[in-house]
Amino acid sequence: MWRIAFRGPAPAGAVETLYRELIALWRHGDESVHALPERNRFIARYEELARDPRRVVHDLYAACGTAVSPEFDALLSQANARQRHWQSRHRYSLSDFPVCDDDLRRDLEPILARHRFS
């Protein structure tokens, strides 16, 4: 993200400011979602969505009190089959960014704890 925000070298302090703003955005979003009544929210982990998108969509529809139509289910099944063979060409490493694992764990601790991330 920080590479997208700046062309060439980032101004002094700009990356740190962007990092703090992103942390605040993640915290605010998490707090806002959890301020809603439980019946009005649906949270799926990325790993679940990537592993079995069809099941996550079925769970979402069920949470809304709606069934997935047979036609849509057929499309979901096709998408699930394609997903099993898809592999991202993107490679990310935290070392590519001016932040360390300890900083993220400290700054996002309330979110990590709420969602049981280790």
N, C-alpha and C positions, 0 to 999 in steps of 0.2 A: 504494500500500500504506500509506504513512504517513497518508493521509487516513482510511483505514478504521480504523487503530489508535487514532486519537484523535478524540474528539468536541470540537469547539471548538479553541481554540489548544492546541498541544502543549506539555507541560511543558518547561522549559528543559533542553536536552541530550537530550531523549527521541528526537527524530528522528535525531540523530547516533548514538545508541545502537542504534536500530532498524536504521539503515543498516549499522553495523558487524556486527550480528548476522546480517543477511541476507548480507553478504559472507562471513562465516564459514560460514554454512549452504551457500552455493553452492560454496565451496572444499571443504568436507567432503564434500558429495555427489559432486563431481567426483573427488576423491581416492579415495573409497570405490568408485566405479564402476571406476576404473582400477586398483584393487588386485585386482579380480577377474581370473581368467584371460580372455584375449581371447575364447575360445569361449563364455564365459558372459555376454557383454555385447553389446548392440546399441544403437548410437547413431545417431539420425537427426536431421538438422538440421530445425528448424522450417520453413525455407523449402522443403525437399524435401517435407515432410509436407503443407504447404499447397498446393504446386504439383501434387503427384501422390500423394495418399494411397493409392491402389490399389497403386502400385508399391512404396511403403514397406511396406505390409502384406505384399505378396508377398515382399519382401526379408526381413522379419522372420520369416515362416513358413519361408522357405528356411534362414535362419540357425539355426532350431530343428529343421531336418530334417523339416519337415512341409509338405505341399502344401495349397494353398487349394482347398476343394471348389468344384465348379462353381456350386452354389447361393450360396455366400458370395461367390464372384467376381462373380456377377451383382449382388448387393447392393453390392459395392465399386464396380462400374462405374456403377451408378446414383448412388452417393454422389459419385464422381468427376465425373460430369456436373453435379450440383448445385453442387459446389465451384467449378467453373469460373466460375459466374455469381454466386457469393456475394461480398459485399464488406462488411467490417466497418463498422459505424457509429461505432465507437470511434475517437477521435483522441487520440493521446498525443504529448506533447512533453516532452523532458527538462527544458525550462524550467519545467514544471509542478511539478517536484520540487526539493527543496533539495540537489541534487547536480549536479556538472558532468561533462561527458564525460571530462575529464582524470582526475578522481577514479575514475570507473568503470574506465577503461583501466588506471590504475595498480593499483587494488585487485583487479581481475580478470585481470591480465596472464597468470598461469599458465594459467588456463582459456582465455582468448582465444588464446594461443599454441598450446595443445594442440589446439584445434579449428580452428585456422587462420582465426580471425576477424580482419578487418583493423580 
